[in-house]
């Protein structure tokens, strides 16, 4: 029986963001944008969706006179990612 894939993580860009954040302590917006190749607008929308789902935290502040946005995966985000990966493995017959 196939398990439902999490619709929040089933988006290519949101999955890329979570995959990136699971491997680092935190990451700033510019780094995530560079690694994913996303536009600023699209990345901003997807980060908001991940934050609303409590999969990441978003800390916005100023460093000098420049705004900075730093994202970090939450425990809920780690759990959701692990479940997503396990469910995906079921689809492709691994595990």
C-alpha positions in Angstrom: 0.0 0.0 0.0 1.4 3.4 -1.0 1.5 6.0 1.7 0.4 9.6 1.0 3.3 11.9 0.2 3.4 15.1 2.2 2.0 17.8 -0.1 4.1 20.5 1.6 7.4 18.7 0.9 6.3 17.3 -2.5 7.1 20.7 -4.1 10.5 20.6 -5.8 11.7 23.9 -4.3 10.3 23.2 -0.8 11.9 19.8 -0.9 15.2 21.3 -2.0 15.1 23.9 0.9 14.4 21.2 3.5 17.0 18.9 2.0 19.6 21.7 2.3 18.6 22.7 5.8 18.7 19.2 7.2 22.4 19.1 6.5 23.4 22.5 8.0 22.9 24.3 11.3 21.2 27.2 9.5 21.4 29.0 6.2 20.7 32.5 5.0 18.4 33.4 2.2 21.2 34.2 -0.2 22.8 30.9 0.3 19.6 29.0 -0.1 18.8 31.0 -3.3 22.2 30.3 -4.7 22.0 26.5 -4.0 18.5 26.1 -5.3 18.6 28.4 -8.2 15.3 29.9 -7.2 14.1 33.4 -7.8 13.9 35.7 -4.7 10.1 35.9 -5.0 9.5 32.2 -5.4 11.9 31.3 -2.7 10.3 33.8 -0.3 6.8 32.3 -0.9 8.1 28.7 -0.4 10.0 29.7 2.8 6.8 31.2 4.1 4.9 27.9 3.4 7.5 25.9 5.2 7.5 28.3 8.1 3.7 28.2 8.4 3.9 24.4 8.5 6.4 24.7 11.4 9.0 22.9 9.3 11.5 25.8 9.6 12.1 28.9 11.6 12.8 32.2 9.9 14.8 34.8 11.7 14.9 38.3 10.0 17.2 41.0 11.3 19.6 43.6 10.1 23.4 43.1 9.8 24.6 46.6 9.7 22.2 48.3 7.3 21.4 45.2 5.3 18.5 42.9 6.0 19.3 39.3 6.6 17.0 36.3 6.7 18.3 33.0 8.3 16.4 29.7 8.2 16.7 26.7 10.4 14.9 23.3 10.2 12.7 22.5 13.2 12.1 19.1 14.9 8.8 18.9 13.0 10.6 19.6 9.8 13.1 16.8 10.4 10.3 14.4 11.3 8.3 15.4 8.2 11.4 15.0 5.9 12.2 11.6 7.3 8.6 10.4 6.9 8.6 11.8 3.3 11.8 10.0 2.4 10.5 6.7 3.9 7.2 7.0 2.1 9.1 7.8 -1.2 11.3 4.7 -0.6 8.1 2.7 -0.4 7.0 4.0 -3.8 10.3 2.9 -5.4 10.5 -0.4 -3.6 13.4 0.4 -1.2 13.0 -0.5 2.5 
